[in-house]
Amino acid sequence: MSSNKRPARPAGGLSLLVSARTVDLVAMAHDTFKTKADAEGWLHKDHPLLDGLSPLRAAQTPAGAKRVSEILTALKWGGVV
């Protein structure tokens, strides 16, 4: 395989890195919100601080995942976003 080519991903599948980030952020959301339903609702709702994307959608990029993590940390500890 050439060094310029990436291995093919399964059709419709997420990369393992994106999946790991998502699992971490879902766990962080569950720890931040009082109920699982609140956490799941927040993860799926479009957010103005994420350019109108939902946190799960934004987390598909490293920068987006970092931003989601920052928002969750601020929500949990009362910090500035």
Secondary structure by P-SEA (a helix, b strand, c coil): cccccccccccccccaaaaaaaaaaaaaaaaacccaaaaaaaaacccccccccccccccccaaaaaaaaaaaaaaaacccc
